Amino acid sequence: MRQALTLQRTSLPFSGTKSTVFGHLPLRRLFTTFLSEEAASKGKMGDVFLAIRTVSGKTTSAVTAPIAKLDGSACSTTDEVLDRWREHYESALNHPAGSVCHELNDYAAAAQEDANVCTDEPTL
């Protein structure tokens, strides 16, 4: 949406000064309204809802839930949160290797190569 604001600022369908053309409406609000109408005509409803939130002043902030440490207490600093995420992904992704399945190894040893399967390097 920010990129659209920059590109379309020069192609507004009106001209004049802010006080004579826009009356009591601020320029930013009128411009956002114009962009939302254009987005609606193109079927871009996400941009329309973003413009409505911007004009109404109902913007959301990035509020996150508190991150708990392994002992259950809340992380108080950004470094503690980053360390907790590191611990989480290390435990989730770095698990011990599975046990050897002798039955699968026996099947693999007894399998014969299929001559109809192409093993050439893929081409584009």
C-alpha positions as CSV (number, residue, x, y, z in Angstrom):
1,M,0.0,0.0,0.0
2,R,2.9,2.4,0.8
3,Q,4.3,1.8,-2.7
4,A,0.9,2.6,-4.2
5,L,0.8,5.9,-2.2
6,T,4.0,6.9,-3.7
7,L,3.2,6.0,-7.3
8,Q,-0.3,7.5,-7.3
9,R,0.4,10.8,-5.5
10,T,1.2,12.5,-8.9
11,S,-2.0,11.2,-10.6
12,L,-4.7,12.5,-8.3
13,P,-7.9,13.5,-10.2
14,F,-8.1,16.9,-8.6
15,S,-5.8,20.0,-8.3
16,G,-5.6,23.1,-6.3
17,T,-4.6,24.0,-2.8
18,K,-5.5,22.1,0.3
19,S,-7.6,24.9,1.7
20,T,-9.8,25.5,-1.4
21,V,-10.3,22.0,-2.7
22,F,-10.3,19.8,0.4
23,G,-12.2,22.1,2.8
24,H,-12.1,20.6,6.3
25,L,-10.8,17.2,5.3
26,P,-7.1,16.7,5.9
27,L,-5.1,15.8,2.7
28,R,-4.0,12.5,4.0
29,R,-7.6,11.3,4.8
30,L,-8.9,12.4,1.4
31,F,-6.0,10.7,-0.3
32,T,-6.5,7.5,1.6
33,T,-10.2,7.6,0.7
34,F,-9.3,8.0,-2.9
35,L,-7.0,5.1,-2.8
36,S,-9.6,2.9,-1.0
37,E,-12.1,3.7,-3.7
38,E,-9.6,2.8,-6.4
39,A,-8.6,-0.4,-4.6
40,A,-12.3,-1.4,-4.3
41,S,-12.9,-0.9,-8.0
42,K,-10.0,-3.3,-8.6
43,G,-11.3,-5.8,-6.1
44,K,-8.4,-5.4,-3.7
45,M,-10.4,-5.7,-0.4
46,G,-7.3,-6.0,1.8
47,D,-6.2,-2.5,0.8
48,V,-9.7,-1.2,1.3
49,F,-9.8,-2.5,4.9
50,L,-6.4,-1.1,5.6
51,A,-7.5,2.3,4.3
52,I,-10.6,2.1,6.5
53,R,-8.5,1.3,9.6
54,T,-6.1,4.1,8.7
55,V,-8.8,6.7,8.3
56,S,-10.7,5.7,11.4
57,G,-7.6,5.7,13.5
58,K,-8.1,2.1,14.6
59,T,-4.6,0.8,14.0
60,T,-3.3,-2.2,15.9
61,S,0.0,-2.4,17.6
62,A,2.2,-5.4,17.7
63,V,1.4,-6.7,21.2
64,T,2.7,-10.2,21.9
65,A,1.8,-12.6,24.7
66,P,4.5,-13.0,27.3
67,I,7.0,-15.8,26.6
68,A,7.5,-18.3,29.5
69,K,10.9,-19.7,30.4
70,L,11.3,-23.4,31.0
71,D,10.7,-22.9,34.8
72,G,7.4,-21.1,34.0
73,S,8.4,-17.5,34.8
74,A,7.9,-14.8,32.2
75,C,10.8,-13.5,30.1
76,S,11.5,-9.9,31.1
77,T,14.0,-8.8,28.5
78,T,14.4,-9.2,24.7
79,D,17.6,-11.2,25.2
80,E,15.7,-13.7,27.5
81,V,13.0,-14.0,24.8
82,L,15.5,-14.7,22.1
83,D,17.3,-17.2,24.3
84,R,14.0,-19.0,25.0
85,W,13.2,-19.2,21.3
86,R,16.7,-20.6,20.6
87,E,16.1,-23.2,23.4
88,H,12.7,-24.1,21.9
89,Y,14.0,-24.6,18.4
90,E,17.1,-26.5,19.5
91,S,14.9,-29.0,21.5
92,A,12.4,-29.3,18.7
93,L,14.8,-29.7,15.8
94,N,17.8,-31.3,17.3
95,H,16.4,-34.6,18.7
96,P,18.4,-37.7,19.1
97,A,18.7,-40.1,16.1
98,G,16.1,-42.9,15.9
99,S,16.9,-46.5,16.6
100,V,18.0,-48.8,13.8
101,C,15.1,-50.9,12.4
102,H,16.7,-54.2,11.4
103,E,13.5,-55.3,9.5
104,L,13.8,-52.3,7.1
105,N,17.5,-53.0,6.6
106,D,16.7,-56.6,5.7
107,Y,14.1,-55.4,3.1
108,A,16.5,-52.9,1.6
109,A,19.2,-55.6,1.3
110,A,16.8,-58.0,-0.4
111,A,15.4,-55.4,-2.9
112,Q,16.3,-55.5,-6.5
113,E,16.9,-52.5,-8.7
114,D,14.1,-51.7,-11.1
115,A,15.5,-51.3,-14.6
116,N,12.5,-49.2,-15.7
117,V,13.3,-46.4,-13.3
118,C,15.3,-43.5,-14.8
119,T,18.2,-42.5,-12.6
120,D,19.6,-39.9,-14.9
121,E,20.3,-36.4,-13.7
122,P,17.2,-34.1,-14.1
123,T,17.3,-31.6,-17.0
124,L,15.5,-28.3,-17.5
